[in-house]
Amino acid sequence: MRRSEAHAGRTEPHSVNRVSRWLASAVGLVLLAALAGAGPAAAAEKPYERGPLVVAENPYQRGPAAVAENPYQRGPDPTRDSVAASRGTFATASVKVPEGNGFTKGVIYYPTDTSQGTFGAIAFVPGYHGSWAALEWTGPWLASFGFVVIGFEAINPGDRDTARGTQLLAALDYLTGRSPVRGRIDPNRTAVIGHSMGGGGALSAASRRPSLKTAIGLAPAVFSTDMRTMRVPTLLMAGQNDGTVTPSYVKNFYDRIPGSTEKAYLELTGAGHGFPSWTPNSVMMRKVIPWFKIFVDNDARYSQFLCPLMDWTGIRAYQSTCPLLPGGPTPTHTR
C-alpha cells in the first residue's frame, strides 16, 4: 500500500519563499517543454507508459502480441456467456477406443480443426461402479473448447482410487502415444479429472506424475494420496447436500494441499453426490473450462472468471490461490 510522506522543516523568510516558488515554476516550465518536445521516443523509454513496447512485454495482455507469446492459446477471447455455453468454437468428432490398453470401454473426443496446432489432452474416469455413459455429455463439451478428451470406465467396477489413477495415466499414455489422434495432441500438456472414486484416482495420478498440468477431483473419494505432497495444480469440487463425500471431507483435503501449489475449492449449492452426471451441469462446467484453460493452455485470459469468481450462480462456497496463473505460489483468496 502506498504511503503519503510529509516533510517537516523550519519556516523560511518571506523573500526566500518567493524566490523558491519562482525557481520551482521556472524549472517546471523547462521540464514541461522538454517533455513536450521529446515525442514518441521518450514515451517508449518509460516502462509504465502505454504503447507498443509495453504490449509486447506483457504476457497477460490480450491481443496479437500475447497470442504470439503463448503458443498454446486456442480460441477467441472468452466472455462470461461463452464460458457458460454448452459448446465452444471448435467442431468435434469422436472415436471409440478398443480394450486392452490398461483401461476399458473408452471414447475419444477431439477438435476437428488442424489449423491451430496441437491441443492439450485430458483423461476422465467415473466413480465406484460408475459408467462413462453418465458422464459422456462432458466429452464433446470439453473438446469444443480445444481439448482432446478420453473418457473410459475402470477395468473393474469396484477399483479404488489408486487403481483408477493408474488407469488414468495409462489412458493418457495411449492417447498421446498410440491413439489415432495422437498427432493432434501436445504430449507435454496433459491433465486428469474424475468423479468420486475416480476423483480420488485423479489425485492419485497427479501425486505420481507431477508433470501433469492439473488434476480435478469432483466429489473425490481419497484413500491413498497424501495431499500434503501435491505439486500439481488441483481443483476440488463438493456438493452441498452430498452425504457420501461431504463438503467438509473435501475441504479437509483442500486445506492439506501446500500453499505453494495452485488450488481451488468449490461447493455447489444444493448438489448431491451425483452432480457430475447432471445433464448438462453448466454450473460445474463454467468452472472446469476456465481451470483447464488456465493450466493446460497457460491461458491467462480465463483467470478473470475465477479470480475473483465472476459468476456465483449455483455456488455456495469458493476458495482459491488467486490469481491462478501458472508459475509459483500466490496469496490465498477466500470468500
C-alpha positions as CSV (number, residue, x, y, z in Angstrom):
1,M,0.0,0.0,0.0
2,R,1.4,3.4,-0.9
3,R,2.1,5.7,2.0
4,S,2.0,9.5,1.8
5,E,5.1,11.2,3.2
6,A,5.1,14.6,4.9
7,H,8.3,16.6,5.0
8,A,9.0,18.7,8.2
9,G,11.2,21.8,8.2
10,R,11.6,25.3,9.6
11,T,9.7,28.3,8.3
12,E,11.8,30.3,5.8
13,P,11.7,34.1,5.4
14,H,9.1,35.5,3.0
15,S,11.6,36.6,0.4
16,V,13.3,33.2,0.3
17,N,9.9,31.5,-0.1
18,R,9.1,33.8,-3.0
19,V,12.4,33.1,-4.8
20,S,11.9,29.4,-4.2
21,R,8.4,29.5,-5.7
22,W,9.8,31.4,-8.7
23,L,12.6,28.9,-9.3
24,A,10.2,25.9,-8.9
25,S,7.9,27.4,-11.5
26,A,10.7,28.1,-13.9
27,V,12.1,24.5,-13.5
28,G,8.6,23.2,-14.0
29,L,8.2,25.1,-17.3
30,V,11.5,23.8,-18.6
31,L,10.6,20.2,-17.8
32,L,7.2,20.6,-19.5
33,A,8.8,22.0,-22.6
34,A,11.4,19.2,-22.6
35,L,8.7,16.5,-22.3
36,A,6.6,18.1,-25.0
37,G,9.4,18.1,-27.4
38,A,10.6,14.6,-26.6
39,G,8.0,12.8,-28.8
40,P,7.4,9.1,-29.1
41,A,11.0,8.1,-28.2
42,A,10.6,9.5,-24.7
43,A,7.3,7.7,-24.2
44,A,8.9,4.4,-25.3
45,E,11.6,4.7,-22.7
46,K,9.0,4.7,-19.8
47,P,8.1,1.2,-18.7
48,Y,4.8,2.4,-17.3
49,E,3.8,4.3,-20.5
50,R,1.1,2.6,-22.6
51,G,2.2,1.8,-26.1
52,P,3.6,-0.9,-28.4
53,L,6.6,-1.6,-26.1
54,V,4.5,-2.5,-23.1
55,V,2.1,-4.6,-25.0
56,A,4.9,-6.7,-26.4
57,E,6.4,-7.3,-23.0
58,N,3.2,-8.1,-21.1
59,P,2.4,-11.9,-21.3
60,Y,-1.1,-11.3,-19.9
61,Q,-2.1,-8.5,-22.4
62,R,-4.8,-9.5,-24.8
63,G,-4.1,-9.1,-28.4
64,P,-1.7,-10.3,-31.2
65,A,1.4,-9.9,-29.1
66,A,0.0,-12.1,-26.3
67,V,-1.1,-14.7,-28.8
68,A,2.5,-14.8,-30.3
69,E,3.9,-15.3,-26.8
70,N,1.6,-18.1,-25.8
71,P,1.7,-20.8,-28.5
72,Y,-0.9,-22.9,-26.6
73,Q,-3.7,-20.3,-26.6
74,R,-6.7,-21.6,-28.5
75,G,-10.0,-19.8,-29.5
76,P,-11.2,-16.2,-29.3
77,D,-11.2,-14.0,-26.3
78,P,-13.6,-15.6,-23.8
79,T,-16.7,-13.8,-22.3
80,R,-19.0,-14.7,-19.4
81,D,-21.5,-16.0,-22.0
82,S,-19.0,-18.1,-24.0
83,V,-17.7,-19.8,-20.9
84,A,-21.3,-20.7,-19.8
85,A,-22.2,-22.0,-23.3
86,S,-22.6,-25.8,-23.8
87,R,-20.3,-25.7,-26.8
88,G,-17.1,-23.8,-27.6
89,T,-15.9,-22.6,-31.0
90,F,-14.4,-25.9,-32.2
91,A,-16.3,-28.6,-34.1
92,T,-15.7,-32.0,-32.7
93,A,-15.7,-35.7,-33.6
94,S,-15.3,-38.9,-31.6
95,V,-13.7,-42.3,-32.0
96,K,-14.1,-45.4,-29.8
97,V,-11.1,-47.0,-28.1
98,P,-10.6,-50.8,-28.1
99,E,-10.0,-52.6,-24.8
100,G,-6.5,-53.8,-23.9
101,N,-4.7,-50.5,-23.2
102,G,-4.8,-50.5,-19.5
103,F,-8.4,-49.4,-19.2
104,T,-11.7,-50.4,-20.8
105,K,-14.6,-49.0,-22.9
106,G,-13.1,-45.7,-23.9
107,V,-14.2,-42.9,-26.2
108,I,-12.0,-40.1,-27.5
109,Y,-13.5,-36.6,-28.3
110,Y,-11.4,-34.2,-30.3
111,P,-11.5,-30.9,-32.2
112,T,-11.6,-31.4,-36.0
113,D,-9.6,-28.2,-36.6
114,T,-6.0,-28.9,-37.6
115,S,-5.0,-25.3,-38.4
116,Q,-4.2,-24.1,-34.9
117,G,-1.6,-26.7,-33.9
118,T,-1.9,-29.4,-31.2
119,F,-4.2,-29.5,-28.2
120,G,-3.8,-30.4,-24.6
121,A,-5.1,-33.9,-23.5
122,I,-7.5,-34.8,-20.7
123,A,-8.3,-38.2,-19.2
124,F,-11.7,-38.6,-17.4
125,V,-12.8,-41.6,-15.3
126,P,-16.1,-42.1,-13.4
127,G,-16.6,-43.3,-9.9
128,Y,-17.2,-46.6,-8.0
129,H,-19.3,-48.8,-10.2
130,G,-19.9,-45.8,-12.4
131,S,-20.4,-45.9,-16.2
132,W,-19.0,-43.5,-18.7
133,A,-22.5,-43.1,-20.2
134,A,-23.4,-41.0,-17.2
135,L,-20.6,-38.6,-17.9
136,E,-20.5,-38.8,-21.7
137,W,-22.0,-35.4,-22.1
138,T,-18.8,-33.8,-20.9
139,G,-16.7,-35.2,-23.7
140,P,-17.9,-33.1,-26.6
141,W,-18.3,-30.1,-24.3
142,L,-14.7,-30.1,-23.3
143,A,-13.4,-30.9,-26.8
144,S,-15.3,-28.0,-28.3
145,F,-13.2,-25.7,-26.1
146,G,-10.0,-27.0,-27.6
147,F,-9.0,-30.2,-25.7
148,V,-8.6,-33.9,-26.7
149,V,-10.5,-35.9,-24.2
150,I,-10.6,-39.6,-23.4
151,G,-13.4,-40.9,-21.2
152,F,-13.4,-44.5,-20.1
153,E,-14.6,-47.0,-17.5
154,A,-12.4,-48.7,-14.9
155,I,-11.3,-52.3,-15.6
156,N,-13.1,-53.5,-12.5
157,P,-16.2,-51.5,-11.4
158,G,-15.0,-51.7,-7.8
159,D,-11.5,-50.4,-8.5
160,R,-10.4,-48.0,-5.8
161,D,-8.6,-44.7,-6.2
162,T,-5.1,-46.0,-6.7
163,A,-6.2,-48.4,-9.5
164,R,-8.2,-45.7,-11.2
165,G,-5.2,-43.4,-11.0
166,T,-3.1,-46.0,-12.7
167,Q,-5.7,-46.4,-15.5
168,L,-5.9,-42.6,-16.0
169,L,-2.1,-42.5,-16.6
170,A,-2.4,-45.5,-19.0
171,A,-5.2,-43.7,-20.8
172,L,-3.0,-40.6,-21.2
173,D,-0.1,-42.7,-22.5
174,Y,-2.4,-44.3,-25.0
175,L,-3.9,-41.1,-26.1
176,T,-0.6,-39.3,-26.6
177,G,1.4,-42.3,-27.9
178,R,-0.8,-44.8,-29.8
179,S,-4.2,-43.4,-30.4
180,P,-5.4,-42.5,-33.9
181,V,-5.5,-38.8,-32.8
182,R,-2.0,-38.6,-31.2
183,G,-0.9,-36.2,-33.9
184,R,-3.4,-33.7,-32.7
185,I,-2.0,-33.7,-29.1
186,D,0.8,-31.9,-27.3
187,P,2.1,-34.8,-25.0
188,N,3.6,-32.2,-22.7
189,R,0.2,-30.8,-21.8
190,T,-1.9,-33.4,-20.1
191,A,-4.4,-33.4,-17.3
192,V,-6.8,-35.7,-15.3
193,I,-10.3,-35.5,-13.9
194,G,-12.6,-37.9,-12.2
195,H,-15.7,-38.3,-10.1
196,S,-16.0,-39.8,-6.6
197,M,-13.5,-42.8,-6.6
198,G,-12.4,-41.5,-10.0
199,G,-11.8,-38.1,-8.4
200,G,-9.6,-39.8,-5.9
201,G,-7.9,-41.6,-8.8
202,A,-7.2,-38.2,-10.5
203,L,-5.4,-37.0,-7.3
204,S,-3.5,-40.3,-7.1
205,A,-2.4,-40.0,-10.7
206,A,-1.3,-36.4,-10.1
207,S,0.7,-37.4,-7.0
208,R,2.6,-40.0,-9.0
209,R,3.1,-37.9,-12.2
210,P,4.0,-34.3,-11.2
211,S,4.4,-33.4,-14.8
212,L,0.7,-33.3,-15.2
213,K,-0.6,-29.7,-15.8
214,T,-3.6,-30.1,-13.4
215,A,-6.0,-32.5,-11.7
216,I,-9.7,-32.1,-10.9
217,G,-11.5,-34.1,-8.3
218,L,-15.3,-34.0,-8.4
219,A,-16.6,-35.1,-5.0
220,P,-13.3,-37.0,-4.7
221,A,-13.0,-40.2,-2.6
222,V,-9.4,-40.0,-1.4
223,F,-7.9,-43.1,0.3
224,S,-4.3,-43.3,-0.9
225,T,-3.0,-39.8,-1.6
226,D,-1.1,-37.6,0.8
227,M,-2.3,-34.2,-0.3
228,R,0.5,-32.6,1.7
229,T,2.8,-33.7,-1.1
230,M,0.7,-32.5,-4.0
231,R,2.6,-30.4,-6.5
232,V,0.1,-30.4,-9.4
233,P,-2.5,-27.5,-9.6
234,T,-5.7,-29.0,-8.1
235,L,-9.4,-28.1,-8.3
236,L,-11.7,-29.8,-5.8
237,M,-15.5,-29.7,-6.1
238,A,-18.1,-30.7,-3.5
239,G,-21.9,-30.8,-3.4
240,Q,-23.7,-29.0,-0.5
241,N,-26.0,-32.0,0.1
242,D,-23.5,-34.8,-0.6
243,G,-23.8,-37.3,2.2
244,T,-21.3,-39.7,0.6
245,V,-18.3,-37.3,0.1
246,T,-19.3,-34.4,2.3
247,P,-18.1,-30.8,1.7
248,S,-16.1,-30.9,5.0
249,Y,-14.4,-34.1,3.8
250,V,-13.4,-32.4,0.5
251,K,-12.4,-29.1,2.2
252,N,-10.1,-31.0,4.5
253,F,-8.1,-32.3,1.6
254,Y,-8.0,-28.9,0.0
255,D,-6.6,-27.5,3.2
256,R,-3.8,-30.1,3.2
257,I,-2.5,-29.1,-0.2
258,P,0.6,-26.9,0.2
259,G,0.2,-23.2,-0.2
260,S,2.9,-23.3,-2.9
261,T,0.6,-25.4,-5.1
262,E,-2.2,-23.6,-7.0
263,K,-5.6,-24.9,-5.8
264,A,-9.3,-24.1,-5.6
265,Y,-12.3,-25.4,-3.7
266,L,-15.9,-25.0,-4.9
267,E,-19.1,-26.1,-3.2
268,L,-22.2,-26.4,-5.4
269,T,-25.5,-25.2,-4.0
270,G,-28.0,-28.0,-3.4
271,A,-25.9,-30.6,-5.1
272,G,-25.7,-34.2,-4.1
273,H,-23.0,-36.8,-4.8
274,G,-24.1,-37.4,-8.4
275,F,-23.8,-33.8,-9.6
276,P,-21.3,-34.6,-12.4
277,S,-24.0,-36.8,-14.0
278,W,-26.5,-34.0,-14.3
279,T,-27.1,-33.4,-18.0
280,P,-26.0,-30.8,-18.5
281,N,-24.3,-29.3,-15.4
282,S,-23.4,-25.8,-16.6
283,V,-22.5,-24.7,-13.1
284,M,-19.8,-27.3,-12.9
285,M,-18.5,-26.7,-16.5
286,R,-18.4,-22.9,-16.1
287,K,-15.6,-23.5,-13.5
288,V,-14.0,-26.6,-15.1
289,I,-13.4,-24.9,-18.5
290,P,-11.5,-21.9,-17.2
291,W,-9.5,-24.1,-14.9
292,F,-8.3,-26.3,-17.7
293,K,-7.7,-23.3,-19.9
294,I,-5.5,-21.7,-17.4
295,F,-3.4,-24.7,-16.5
296,V,-3.4,-26.8,-19.7
297,D,-3.2,-23.9,-22.2
298,N,-1.4,-21.4,-19.9
299,D,-4.3,-19.1,-21.0
300,A,-4.4,-16.1,-18.6
301,R,-7.5,-14.7,-20.4
302,Y,-9.5,-17.2,-18.3
303,S,-8.3,-16.1,-14.9
304,Q,-11.0,-13.3,-14.9
305,F,-13.7,-16.0,-14.4
306,L,-12.1,-17.4,-11.2
307,C,-10.2,-14.5,-9.7
308,P,-12.3,-13.3,-8.2
309,L,-15.2,-15.6,-9.0
310,M,-17.2,-13.8,-11.7
311,D,-20.4,-15.9,-11.6
312,W,-21.7,-17.2,-8.3
313,T,-24.8,-18.8,-9.8
314,G,-25.1,-22.2,-8.1
315,I,-22.0,-21.8,-6.0
316,R,-22.3,-21.8,-2.2
317,A,-18.6,-21.5,-1.3
318,Y,-15.3,-20.8,-3.0
319,Q,-11.7,-20.5,-2.1
320,S,-8.6,-20.4,-4.2
321,T,-5.0,-19.3,-4.5
322,C,-5.8,-16.4,-6.8
323,P,-4.7,-15.0,-9.3
324,L,-4.3,-18.6,-10.5
325,L,-1.6,-18.1,-13.0
326,P,1.0,-20.8,-13.7
327,G,4.4,-20.1,-12.3
328,G,4.5,-20.3,-8.5
329,P,2.9,-19.7,-5.1
330,T,0.4,-16.9,-4.7
331,P,-1.7,-15.3,-1.9
332,T,-4.9,-17.0,-0.8
333,H,-8.3,-15.5,-1.9
334,T,-11.3,-16.6,0.2
335,R,-15.0,-15.7,0.3
